[in-house]
Amino acid sequence: MAATDLFKTLLYTVNNLLQQHKYKSALAVLKGFRNGAVYGAKIRAPHALVMTFLFRSGSLREKFRAIAQATFTHSRNLACFVFTYKGLQALQQHFQGKHLQSHSFLAACLGGWLVFGENNNINSQINMYLLSRILFALSRLAVEKGFIPQPKKDPFPLFATLVWGVVLWLFEYHPHTLQPSLQSSMNYLYHDSNTWHDISDFLIYNKPKTN
């Protein structure tokens, strides 16, 4: 009974604290850390699972260790970035007394340098993912602001044409310039499909099973 009462008291205290407006900025930073960790794990775990079992060699234990490591790294980095970004935003707003657009940019720049500045596979994938979204967003913003004219026709077909033309040219003649995971995917699609020995590695398996 005493333990139950203690738990109820603790729960009431915590919930009361969460309702205090004066702590909202600090609490938002903590929840941002939580959301970053959860979202990072949700995004990375299934991706790492599929890519590891498709393209990575090694024992089952080594594969699960690689999945866990990739998931942990993505989850930790995203959590730390959100914590840093929201914390720096809150500090700037506190000292300047108002929220400015520059606060978001500066906080994200410093967070990006601290968290995603290390050149590794996880950070490379995240940064390149964001770059593609940024280019799309800036193109739309440039049209909205009148910096470039509204296209008379949908430019997406031309965009797709150039993207696929360039990436396959790079893959065929300069593959070392592409990210390793993209190289693996393209090798599987375009080069492994050039080789087979019988029906087993033509239709059922990608490569013949070794004894």
Disulfide bonds with the S-S distance in Angstrom:
none
